[in-house]
Amino acid sequence: MSGATIEREAARLRAELAERLITEGAVTSSAWRAAFADVPRHVFVPVFYRQSRTEQPAVDLSTPDEWLHGVYADQLLVVSPDVKSSSTVPSLMARMLEALDPADGDRVLEIGTGTGYNAGLLSHRLGDSNVVSIDIAADLVNDAKARLASIGYHPTLVVGDGAGGWPSDAPYDGIIATCAPDSVPETWLDQVRPGGRIVAPIATGVAVIDVAPGRKGEGRFLPGGAFFMSLRPTPGQSDLAVQIADIKSAIASTRATDLDEMVWFDSDFRFVLSAVVPDLRFLTKLDSGIAIFTHPDGSWVRLDDNTVAQGGSRRLWDSVEKAHRQWDELGRPSREKFSLTIDGCTQHVRLDGSDVAWLLPRGR
Ligand SMILES: C[S@@+](CC[C@H](N)C(=O)[O-])C[C@H]1O[C@@H](n2cnc3c(N)ncnc32)[C@H](O)[C@@H]1O
C-alpha cells in the first residue's frame, strides 16, 4: 500500500469507528465526535502486539490491512512487548472523556500519557496549550511528543510519577487518569479547582468525582468495567518467572474451597473485590490447571481444583471468599449502584440505599 492509500484507508476506518462510538452511545457530544473522527489513532500506534497464551506477534505497517483494521477496531491494543503500556479501548476513552465534560478553554491534566492518543483527543477538544500529560516512562513520553508534534499538537508532556499530579501547571479544571490508583491521591484533589472534576479508574470502575473545597469530593461510578494498569511507583517490571517458580514450590497447608479462579472474571464482583483487596493480581494459570494469585505485599494463593494453599502475611483467599459472600448477600450489585465520597484523606465506596461502605486504602 502506498502512503496515500494508507491515509485514505485510515480515514475511512476512523470515520466508521467514530460512527460506531456514537451508535453505541459512548460518544454523545459533537465535540468529542469531531475529535474521534479527526485524530488519527494509527499515528499513535505504529505497532501493537496481539496477545495469546504462547506468543505476542507484532502487527505493524508490514501488514497494513491487519494493522489498520486492528488500530481502528474498538479494542485495547498492547503497544509494548513487555506490556508496559497499552492504548485503551476507544469506547472506554470516549465514555471517560464525555464524563469529564470539559468546557471550551478548560485546562486538563492527564495521568498516563502512554501512546499520546488521549492527549491528542484532548488537544483537539481544548487546544494543546490547555493540555498537560504525565507518564512515568520517559521513552513513552518522548515517542508521544514526537507523534503529537507530527500532527501539529504541542501539549505539555512531562516525565514523572503521576501520583503527585503536576503542580507546576495547577490548578486544573479537570484531571483524567488512564492508570489506576487505589484511591484518589490527595495531590489530585489539591490541584483541581473546587467545582472541577476528576475522572479516574478506581477499583476497576470509572469514578467521576466533583471536587469540593478542602480535599472533599462526591462521585459516582459509570456502568461497566475499567481494567487499567496500576499507577505504579517505577517504570520497571517484576520478575514473573521467579515468582511463579517460588509459589509453585512453596509448602503451605491447604483446605477446600467452593470458589474457583473464575470469580476473577465476574466483572461486577471484581469491582467489590478491588475495593476490599486492592492490588490482588491473577498472576497466571499454569498448564497443570493451577491458578496463582499474588499481592505486592508478598502474599499469594495457589488454587488447584477445589483446594487452596495460601502464603505470606495474610490469607488472601479468605478475603476473596468473604467479599464474595457479602456481595452475594447484597444481591450482586453492579458498579453504577455505588458512590465514592471523599472527605480529607478518608475515601469510601458506598452502596446506594444501604449502610454498606468500604474504606479505600490511602496511598497511591
Ligand atoms: C493504559 S496506558 C495509558 C494510555 C494512554 N492514555 C493513551 O492514550 O495511549 C497507562 C499508562 O500509565 C502509565 N503509568 C503507570 N504508572 C504511572 C505513574 N505512576 N505516573 C504516570 N504514569 C504512569 C504507564 O506508563 C502507561 O503508559
The ligand as a MOL file (V3000), in Angstrom:
LIG
                    3D

  0  0  0     0  0            999 V3000
M  V30 BEGIN CTAB
M  V30 COUNTS 27 29 0 0 0
M  V30 BEGIN ATOM
M  V30 1 C -3.3530 2.4900 29.6270 0
M  V30 2 S -1.8560 3.3140 29.4600 0 CHG=1
M  V30 3 C -2.3240 4.9480 29.0050 0
M  V30 4 C -2.9160 5.0930 27.6540 0
M  V30 5 C -2.8390 6.4910 27.1310 0
M  V30 6 N -3.6780 7.4250 27.8160 0
M  V30 7 C -3.0530 6.5310 25.6410 0
M  V30 8 O -3.8540 7.3230 25.1670 0
M  V30 9 O -2.3760 5.7700 24.9490 0 CHG=-1
M  V30 10 C -1.3320 3.5730 31.1170 0
M  V30 11 C -0.0960 4.4140 31.2400 0
M  V30 12 O 0.0610 4.7820 32.5990 0
M  V30 13 C 1.4360 4.9550 32.8170 0
M  V30 14 N 1.7150 4.9720 34.2520 0
M  V30 15 C 1.7490 3.9400 35.1170 0
M  V30 16 N 2.1010 4.3820 36.3420 0
M  V30 17 C 2.2630 5.7240 36.2430 0
M  V30 18 C 2.6120 6.7390 37.1780 0
M  V30 19 N 2.8910 6.4690 38.4520 0
M  V30 20 N 2.6840 8.0090 36.7250 0
M  V30 21 C 2.4190 8.3120 35.4300 0
M  V30 22 N 2.0930 7.3870 34.5010 0
M  V30 23 C 2.0130 6.1060 34.9080 0
M  V30 24 C 2.0510 3.7850 32.0730 0
M  V30 25 O 3.4280 4.0250 31.8110 0
M  V30 26 C 1.1750 3.7200 30.8290 0
M  V30 27 O 1.7700 4.3900 29.7610 0
M  V30 END ATOM
M  V30 BEGIN BOND
M  V30 1 1 1 2
M  V30 2 1 2 3
M  V30 3 1 2 10
M  V30 4 1 3 4
M  V30 5 1 4 5
M  V30 6 1 5 6
M  V30 7 1 5 7
M  V30 8 2 7 8
M  V30 9 1 7 9
M  V30 10 1 10 11
M  V30 11 1 11 12
M  V30 12 1 11 26
M  V30 13 1 12 13
M  V30 14 1 13 14
M  V30 15 1 13 24
M  V30 16 1 14 15
M  V30 17 1 14 23
M  V30 18 2 15 16
M  V30 19 1 16 17
M  V30 20 1 17 18
M  V30 21 2 17 23
M  V30 22 1 18 19
M  V30 23 2 18 20
M  V30 24 1 20 21
M  V30 25 2 21 22
M  V30 26 1 22 23
M  V30 27 1 24 25
M  V30 28 1 24 26
M  V30 29 1 26 27
M  V30 END BOND
M  V30 END CTAB
M  END
